[in-house]
Each structure stands twice: as structure tokens, then as C-alpha cells.
């Protein structure tokens, strides 16, 4: 992966995580809706791990 592609992938990953976070905060307004946070957190962590793998290995 070239540097340009890495920067583009990082930017798109950041935008994707911001969209997920925004969607999560819109949907989880009640106290019983906290179960919606777990897929967002898992997706963000998995995407961070995959991006770290592409940059460092």
C-alpha cells in the first residue's frame, strides 16, 4: 500500500467511524438503548486493528 492509499484509507476509516458514532448517539437516547453501543465499539476497534496491520506489517 502506498502512502497516498494509506492516507486515503485512514481518512475514509475516520469518516466511517464518525458516521457510526453519530448514528449511535442519535439512536441511543434512552437508558435502555446502551446495547447499540457495543457493535459500534467493536467495529471501531476492529477497523483500527486492521488499519494498524496494513500500516505496520
VENVENSUL-V659359 format. One record per residue. N is the residue number from 1. RES is the residue in three letters. PHI is phi in degrees with one decimal (NA if undefined). OMEGA is omega as a letter, one per 20 degrees, with the letter a starting at -180 (* if undefined). BURIAL is b if it has 9 or more other ideal C-beta (glycine too) atoms within 8 Angstrom, else e. Layout:
N,RES,PHI,OMEGA,BURIAL  N,RES,PHI,OMEGA,BURIAL
This chain:
1,UNK,NA,r,e  2,UNK,-76.8,a,e  3,UNK,-63.2,r,e  4,UNK,-62.3,r,e  5,UNK,-68.1,r,e  6,UNK,-64.3,r,b  7,UNK,-66.1,r,e  8,UNK,-63.8,r,e  9,UNK,-65.0,r,b  10,UNK,-64.5,r,b  11,UNK,-64.3,r,e  12,UNK,-65.7,r,e  13,UNK,-65.7,r,b  14,UNK,-64.7,r,e  15,UNK,-63.4,r,e  16,UNK,-60.7,r,b  17,UNK,-67.4,r,b  18,UNK,-66.6,r,e  19,UNK,-64.4,r,e  20,UNK,-61.9,a,b  21,UNK,-65.2,r,b  22,UNK,-62.8,r,e  23,UNK,-62.2,a,b  24,UNK,-64.8,a,b  25,UNK,-70.9,r,e  26,UNK,-71.5,a,e  27,UNK,-84.3,a,e  28,UNK,-97.9,r,b  29,UNK,-88.3,a,e  30,UNK,-86.8,a,e  31,UNK,-69.9,r,e  32,UNK,-84.4,a,e  33,UNK,-95.1,a,b  34,UNK,-70.0,r,e  35,UNK,-64.8,r,e  36,UNK,-72.1,a,b  37,UNK,-72.7,a,b  38,UNK,-64.2,r,e  39,UNK,-65.2,r,e  40,UNK,-67.8,r,b  41,UNK,-65.3,r,e  42,UNK,-64.3,r,e  43,UNK,-64.8,r,b  44,UNK,-66.3,r,b  45,UNK,-66.4,r,e  46,UNK,-64.9,r,e  47,UNK,-67.1,r,b  48,UNK,-65.3,r,b  49,UNK,-64.4,r,e  50,UNK,-64.4,r,e  51,UNK,-67.3,r,b  52,UNK,-63.5,r,e  53,UNK,-63.1,a,e  54,UNK,-66.9,a,b  55,UNK,-79.8,a,e  56,UNK,-105.5,a,e  57,UNK,-126.5,*,e
